[in-house]
Amino acid sequence: MPDSVQDRTVCLVSLGCSKNLVDSEVMAGHLGRAGLQLVSDPDEADLVVVNTCGFIDAAREESIDTILEHVARKKKGRLKGLVVSGCLVELHAAELAKQIPEVDAFLPLSDYSGVPSIVQAVLGGSLSPGGACPSAEGGDVPGVSLTGDLAPTRELRPGGLRKGPDDDLGRALLTPRHTAYLRLGEGCNHVCAFCAIPKIRGKLRSKPLEVLVEEAHALAALGTRELTLVAEDTTDWGKDLGGRQRLADLLRALGEVEGIRWVRVMYAHPATMDDDLAATMAAVPNVVPYLDIPVQHGDAEVLRRMRRGTSPERIRDLVRRLREAIPGITLRTTILTGFPGETEARFGRLLEMLEELRFDRVGCFVFSPESTTEAFTLRGRPSRKAAERRREAVMRLQRDVLQASNKARVGGVEEVLVDAVGELPGARGIWAAARSVREAPEVDGQILVALPDADAATPGDFVQVRMTGVQGYDMMATLAR
């Protein structure tokens, strides 16, 4: 076993949403500053940290499968320690500890400054003197004795503290450095019947504007050119700060951050979106004409039962006003099928709305009954088979919309941000994977650009390309001359 902190290697496995990824980046920052080596391959690691998602059944299954994969690696002697963190632990720490005793420590959502000390305790030994992690001075985490063996499967709160507004400063990016998420806060004040997030992450706690601007400047200094704003509801940002600041104020402030070319807004609740925000998006040059507004459904009774605080009429009006205020805007949404009370007739009204509004991007999920939510006890839940069939119908409709939209782009010239350069499986030559303002990172398609050579573009470059064709959900392109 390595004797010094510099010899210890940690692999972070981040599951779930972009907000969870930011948590992983915060942990990575603390681990790196404490001198621990971060590696991407778990086979090269002494210890793996799995940051879990516990939002729905499928996410929990993925989290459990990932944990068990690394348990098997540990049993074979290829791994010395395994730590599990995140939303699944927040909800089910005691149950997990009983079922998977091979895990050395479970870390619920908390201040992550003490994570290096916990890693060191699992591996044995303490941090070297002068380690940069404040909670690790002397090798101790508040409330946890690390002088002896660390009892396996302990539920630990690393810093013994709630997350602070500036905890995300100093995080180590797990995305390519040219694109990063800017998390606007923690928690949510909405009471959607299907959502466990308020129980997992608590009520809304917005970061102050000055903290977010400082974080944006720090990211820009690292080479970040695209900021994607994320929160449980970005349009609720600032409402708990006691003043009159709203998301429009933040967008104007981010418009002054030198080096940030694109600012993209995700998770805008249709019940809290307003005309001032739309006007600001249109006016601030680096705010891209793209908005994610998860509408969830198109039937009034289903929306009422979901407790979404909106209606089909408001959704239609909102989409109309957005397209008037921001010409050419790309609109993304999320749909939930199989919610209790969704009859064939009500689902039909959802399809009618989707066909009418023709959202540019649609993600569709089947309702997952969560025991910690109000929807768990609601009657009238469609069968899983019916819910899956309806999801497939939504996606068939959306494929037609997307195909028509993508074909209309062929022949046009667009600016794209290069994410990666290399060989493309099944194709000759060198290609760039890129995105325009119409494609958000991770959740949308991409633009595959044929390059004359490997030096023609590098990740983080903005280049002009001519669209040449459509391949599935992706666009094909060449460099524009």
C-alpha positions in Angstrom: 0.0 0.0 0.0 1.4 3.5 -0.8 2.9 5.4 2.1 2.4 8.9 1.0 -0.7 10.8 -0.1 0.8 11.5 -3.5 0.9 7.8 -4.2 -2.8 7.3 -3.5 -5.1 7.2 -6.5 -8.9 7.9 -6.6 -11.4 7.3 -9.4 -14.6 9.3 -9.3 -17.6 7.7 -10.9 -20.4 10.3 -11.3 -24.0 9.1 -12.1 -27.2 11.0 -12.7 -27.8 14.6 -13.5 -25.6 17.6 -14.2 -26.2 18.9 -10.6 -24.7 15.6 -9.3 -21.8 16.1 -11.7 -21.0 19.4 -10.0 -21.0 17.6 -6.6 -18.5 15.2 -8.1 -16.4 18.1 -9.3 -16.4 19.6 -5.8 -15.2 16.4 -4.4 -12.5 16.1 -7.1 -11.3 19.6 -6.2 -10.9 18.8 -2.5 -9.2 15.5 -3.3 -6.8 17.1 -5.8 -5.9 20.0 -3.4 -5.2 17.4 -0.7 -2.6 15.8 -3.0 -4.5 12.7 -4.0 -4.1 11.6 -7.6 -7.3 11.5 -9.6 -7.5 8.8 -12.4 -10.3 8.0 -14.9 -9.7 4.3 -15.0 -10.9 2.4 -11.9 -8.4 -0.3 -12.6 -5.7 2.2 -11.9 -7.3 3.4 -8.6 -6.7 2.5 -5.0 -10.2 3.7 -4.1 -13.3 4.4 -6.1 -16.0 7.0 -5.1 -19.4 6.3 -6.7 -21.6 9.4 -6.6 -25.0 8.0 -7.0 -28.4 9.1 -8.3 -31.6 8.0 -6.5 -34.3 10.0 -8.3 -36.2 7.1 -10.0 -36.1 3.3 -10.2 -33.9 3.2 -13.3 -31.4 5.6 -11.7 -31.3 3.5 -8.5 -30.7 0.3 -10.5 -27.8 1.9 -12.4 -26.3 3.1 -9.1 -26.6 -0.3 -7.4 -25.2 -2.1 -10.5 -22.3 0.3 -10.5 -21.6 -0.1 -6.8 -21.7 -3.9 -7.2 -19.3 -3.7 -10.1 -16.8 -2.1 -7.9 -17.5 -4.4 -5.0 -16.5 -7.2 -7.4 -13.4 -5.3 -8.3 -12.6 -4.9 -4.6 -13.1 -8.6 -3.8 -10.6 -9.5 -6.6 -8.1 -7.3 -4.9 -8.0 -4.8 -7.7 -9.4 -2.1 -5.4 -8.5 -1.2 -1.8 -11.4 1.0 -0.9 -14.9 1.9 -2.0 -16.9 5.0 -1.0 -20.5 5.7 -2.0 -22.0 9.2 -2.0 -24.9 11.1 -3.3 -28.7 11.1 -3.5 -29.2 7.4 -3.1 -27.3 7.5 0.1 -29.3 10.5 1.3 -32.4 8.4 0.9 -31.3 4.9 1.8 -28.0 4.9 3.7 -29.1 2.4 6.4 -30.6 0.0 4.0 -27.5 0.2 1.7 -25.2 -0.4 4.6 -27.0 -3.7 5.4 -27.2 -4.9 1.9 -23.7 -3.9 0.7 -21.3 -4.3 3.7 -18.3 -4.3 1.4 -18.6 -0.5 1.0 -16.2 1.2 3.3 -18.2 4.5 3.8 -21.5 6.0 2.7 -21.5 9.8 2.4 -24.9 11.6 2.2 -25.2 15.1 0.6 -23.2 17.5 2.7 -20.2 19.7 2.7 -17.5 17.7 0.9 -14.4 19.3 2.4 -13.7 16.3 4.6 -13.8 13.7 1.8 -10.0 13.5 1.5 -9.7 12.6 5.2 -12.3 9.9 4.8 -10.5 8.5 1.7 -7.2 8.5 3.7 -8.9 6.8 6.6 -10.3 4.0 4.4 -6.9 3.5 2.8 -5.0 3.9 6.1 -2.7 6.7 7.1 -3.4 10.4 7.2 -2.9 13.4 4.9 0.5 14.9 4.7 1.2 18.0 6.8 -0.1 21.1 5.2 -2.7 19.4 3.1 -4.9 21.9 1.5 -8.2 20.5 2.7 -9.3 22.6 5.7 -11.3 19.8 7.3 -8.4 17.4 7.2 -6.0 19.3 9.5 -4.5 16.6 11.7 -6.4 14.0 9.7 -9.7 14.6 11.5 -13.2 15.2 10.1 -15.5 17.0 12.5 -17.5 14.5 14.5 -15.6 11.5 13.1 -12.6 9.9 14.8 -10.0 8.8 12.4 -7.4 7.7 14.9 -8.3 4.0 14.7 -9.8 1.8 12.0 -12.7 3.3 10.2 -15.7 1.1 10.8 -17.0 -0.1 7.4 -20.4 1.0 6.1 -20.5 4.0 8.4 -22.8 6.8 7.3 -20.6 9.9 7.5 -21.3 13.6 6.9 -17.8 14.7 5.7 -17.7 18.2 7.0 -20.6 17.9 9.4 -22.0 21.0 7.6 -24.7 21.9 5.1 -23.3 23.0 1.7 -22.3 26.6 1.6 -23.0 29.1 -1.2 -19.4 29.1 -2.4 -18.7 25.4 -2.1 -18.5 25.0 -5.9 -15.6 27.4 -6.2 -12.3 25.5 -6.7 -14.0 22.4 -8.1 -12.0 20.3 -10.6 -13.9 20.0 -13.9 -14.9 16.5 -15.1 -16.1 18.0 -18.4 -13.8 19.2 -21.1 -12.5 22.6 -19.8 -14.2 24.6 -22.6 -17.7 23.7 -21.3 -18.9 23.7 -17.7 -22.0 23.7 -15.6 -22.8 26.6 -13.4 -25.1 25.4 -10.6 -27.3 28.3 -9.4 -28.2 26.8 -6.0 -29.5 23.8 -4.1 -33.0 22.4 -3.5 -36.4 23.3 -4.8 -39.6 25.0 -3.5 -42.0 23.3 -5.9 -44.2 20.5 -4.8 -44.5 18.4 -7.9 -46.3 15.2 -6.9 -43.8 12.9 -8.7 -40.6 14.5 -7.5 -38.5 13.5 -4.5 -35.9 16.2 -5.0 -37.2 18.5 -2.1 -36.9 15.6 0.2 -33.4 14.8 -1.0 -31.9 18.2 -1.4 -34.3 20.4 0.6 -35.7 23.8 0.0 -34.3 26.3 -2.5 -31.0 27.9 -1.5 -29.8 30.2 -4.2 -26.2 31.2 -4.5 -25.7 35.0 -4.3 -25.1 36.7 -7.6 -21.6 37.8 -6.7 -20.6 34.2 -5.9 -21.9 33.0 -9.3 -20.1 35.7 -11.1 -16.9 34.9 -9.3 -17.3 31.3 -10.2 -17.9 32.2 -13.9 -14.8 34.4 -13.9 -12.8 31.5 -12.4 -14.1 29.1 -15.0 -13.4 31.5 -17.8 -9.8 31.8 -16.5 -9.5 28.0 -16.9 -10.6 28.2 -20.5 -14.3 27.6 -20.2 -16.2 29.2 -23.1 -19.7 27.7 -22.6 -21.6 27.9 -19.3 -24.7 25.8 -18.9 -26.9 27.1 -16.1 -28.5 24.3 -14.0 -30.7 24.1 -10.9 -33.9 22.2 -10.0 -35.6 25.4 -11.4 -33.3 28.0 -12.8 -36.2 30.5 -13.1 -36.7 30.4 -9.3 -33.2 31.5 -8.7 -32.8 34.5 -6.3 -36.3 34.4 -4.9 -35.0 33.3 -1.5 -32.3 36.0 -1.2 -34.5 38.7 0.2 -33.9 41.1 -2.6 -35.4 41.6 -6.1 -32.7 39.7 -8.0 -34.0 37.3 -10.6 -32.4 35.1 -13.3 -32.6 38.1 -15.8 -30.2 40.0 -13.5 -27.8 37.1 -13.4 -27.8 36.7 -17.2 -27.0 40.4 -17.6 -24.1 40.0 -15.1 -22.8 36.9 -16.9 -22.9 38.8 -20.1 -20.1 40.9 -18.8 -17.8 37.9 -18.0 -14.9 38.1 -20.5 -14.2 34.8 -22.3 -17.6 33.3 -21.9 -19.1 33.0 -25.4 -22.2 31.0 -24.8 -24.5 31.0 -21.8 -27.3 28.3 -21.9 -30.3 28.1 -19.6 -31.7 24.6 -18.6 -34.5 23.6 -16.3 -36.7 26.7 -16.6 -40.1 25.9 -15.0 -43.0 27.0 -17.3 -44.9 28.3 -14.3 -42.1 30.7 -13.3 -40.9 31.8 -16.8 -41.7 35.5 -17.5 -41.4 38.1 -20.3 -38.6 39.9 -18.6 -36.4 36.8 -18.7 -37.3 36.3 -22.4 -36.4 39.9 -23.3 -33.1 39.6 -21.4 -32.2 36.4 -23.2 -32.8 38.2 -26.5 -30.8 41.2 -25.5 -27.6 39.7 -23.9 -25.3 38.7 -26.7 -23.7 35.7 -25.1 -27.0 34.1 -24.0 -27.8 31.6 -26.7 -31.3 31.3 -28.2 -32.0 28.0 -26.4 -34.2 27.2 -23.5 -35.1 24.0 -21.7 -38.7 24.2 -20.3 -39.9 20.8 -18.9 -43.7 20.9 -19.4 -44.2 17.3 -18.4 -47.7 16.9 -19.9 -50.3 18.5 -22.1 -53.6 17.7 -20.4 -55.1 20.0 -17.8 -56.2 17.3 -15.3 -52.9 15.4 -15.5 -51.0 18.7 -14.9 -53.2 19.5 -11.9 -52.6 16.0 -10.4 -48.9 16.5 -11.0 -49.0 19.8 -9.1 -47.2 21.6 -11.8 -48.8 25.0 -11.3 -49.5 25.5 -15.0 -51.9 24.5 -17.7 -52.0 23.6 -21.4 -53.2 27.2 -22.2 -50.3 28.7 -20.3 -47.8 26.4 -22.0 -49.1 27.3 -25.4 -49.0 31.0 -24.6 -45.5 30.7 -23.2 -44.1 29.0 -26.3 -45.8 31.6 -28.5 -44.3 34.5 -26.5 -40.8 32.9 -26.4 -40.8 32.4 -30.2 -41.9 36.0 -30.7 -39.3 37.4 -28.3 -36.4 35.3 -29.4 -36.6 34.5 -33.1 -35.0 31.2 -34.0 -35.0 29.9 -30.4 -34.5 26.2 -29.8 -36.9 24.9 -27.2 -36.3 21.7 -25.3 -38.8 20.0 -23.1 -39.4 16.9 -21.0 -42.5 14.7 -21.0 -43.7 12.1 -18.4 -46.0 9.3 -19.5 -48.0 6.9 -17.3 -48.7 9.3 -14.5 -51.8 8.4 -12.4 -54.9 9.6 -14.1 -53.4 9.6 -17.6 -56.2 8.0 -19.7 -56.0 7.4 -23.5 -58.0 10.6 -24.1 -55.7 12.7 -21.8 -52.6 11.2 -23.5 -54.2 12.1 -26.8 -54.4 15.7 -25.7 -50.6 15.6 -24.9 -49.9 14.3 -28.4 -52.0 17.1 -29.9 -50.1 19.7 -28.0 -46.7 18.3 -29.0 -47.7 18.1 -32.6 -49.0 21.7 -32.5 -46.0 23.2 -30.6 -43.3 21.1 -32.3 -40.6 21.4 -29.6 -37.1 21.2 -31.1 -35.9 18.7 -28.5 -38.0 16.3 -26.4 -36.9 13.9 -23.6 -39.6 11.4 -22.5 -39.7 9.2 -19.4 -42.1 6.7 -17.9 -43.5 7.6 -14.5 -41.7 5.9 -11.7 -43.7 5.6 -8.4 -41.5 6.8 -5.6 -42.6 6.0 -2.1 -41.4 9.4 -0.8 -43.7 11.3 -3.1 -47.4 12.2 -3.2 -47.9 10.4 -6.5 -47.1 7.1 -5.0 -50.5 6.9 -3.4 -52.5 8.3 -6.3 -55.0 6.0 -8.0 -55.5 5.4 -11.7 -51.9 4.6 -12.7 -51.7 3.1 -16.2 -49.9 -0.2 -16.7 -46.2 -0.1 -17.3 -46.9 -1.5 -20.7 -49.3 1.3 -21.6 -46.9 3.9 -20.2 -44.0 2.5 -22.3 -46.2 2.4 -25.4 -47.2 6.1 -24.9 -43.5 7.0 -24.4 -42.7 5.3 -27.7 -45.5 7.3 -29.4 -44.1 10.6 -28.1 -40.6 9.7 -29.4 -42.0 8.7 -32.8 -43.6 12.0 -33.1 -40.5 13.8 -32.0 -38.3 11.9 -34.4 -40.4 13.2 -37.3 -40.2 16.8 -36.0 -36.4 16.5 -35.5 -35.8 14.9 -38.9 -37.7 17.7 -40.6 -35.8 20.3 -38.7 -32.4 18.7 -39.3 -33.1 18.3 -43.1 -33.9 22.0 -43.3 -30.4 22.8 -41.9 -28.6 21.0 -44.7 -26.7 23.4 -46.9 -26.6 26.1 -44.2 -23.5 27.5 -42.4 -23.4 27.5 -38.6 -20.9 28.3 -35.9 -20.1 25.3 -33.8 -18.1 24.6 -30.6 -15.7 21.6 -31.0 -16.0 19.1 -28.2 -13.6 16.4 -29.4 -11.4 15.5 -32.4 -10.4 12.0 -33.5 -11.4 9.0 -35.6 -15.1 8.1 -36.0 -16.0 4.4 -35.8 -16.9 3.1 -39.2 -15.7 6.1 -41.1 -12.4 7.2 -42.6 -10.4 10.2 -41.7 -10.4 12.6 -38.8 -13.7 14.0 -37.4 -14.7 16.6 -34.9 -17.7 16.1 -32.6 -19.2 19.6 -32.2 -22.4 21.4 -31.2 -24.1 24.6 -32.3 -26.2 26.9 -30.1 -29.1 24.4 -30.9 -27.4 21.5 -29.0 -27.0 21.4 -25.3 -24.1 19.2 -23.9 -24.9 15.6 -23.2 -28.7 15.7 -23.7 -29.0 16.6 -27.4 -27.4 15.3 -30.6 -24.1 16.5 -32.1 -22.6 17.7 -35.3 -20.0 15.5 -36.8 -17.5 17.5 -38.9 -15.1 16.0 -41.4 -11.7 17.5 -41.0 -8.8 17.6 -43.5 -6.4 16.7 -40.8 -6.0 16.5 -37.0 -4.7 20.0 -36.8 -7.7 21.6 -38.4 -9.6 22.0 -35.1 -9.0 21.4 -31.4 -11.5 21.0 -28.6 -12.7 24.4 -27.5 -12.5 26.0 -30.9 -15.4 27.9 -32.5 -15.5 27.1 -36.2 -17.8 27.7 -39.1 -19.2 24.6 -40.7 -21.5 23.8 -43.6 -24.2 21.2 -42.9 -24.0 18.3 -45.4 -26.5 15.7 -44.2 -28.3 14.0 -41.4 -27.3 10.8 -39.6 -29.9 9.6 -37.1 -30.2 12.3 -34.4 -26.9 14.0 -35.5 -25.9 16.4 -38.3 -23.0 15.8 -40.7 -20.8 18.8 -41.8 -17.6 20.0 -43.3 -15.5 23.1 -42.5 -16.9 26.1 -44.3 -14.5 27.7 -46.8 
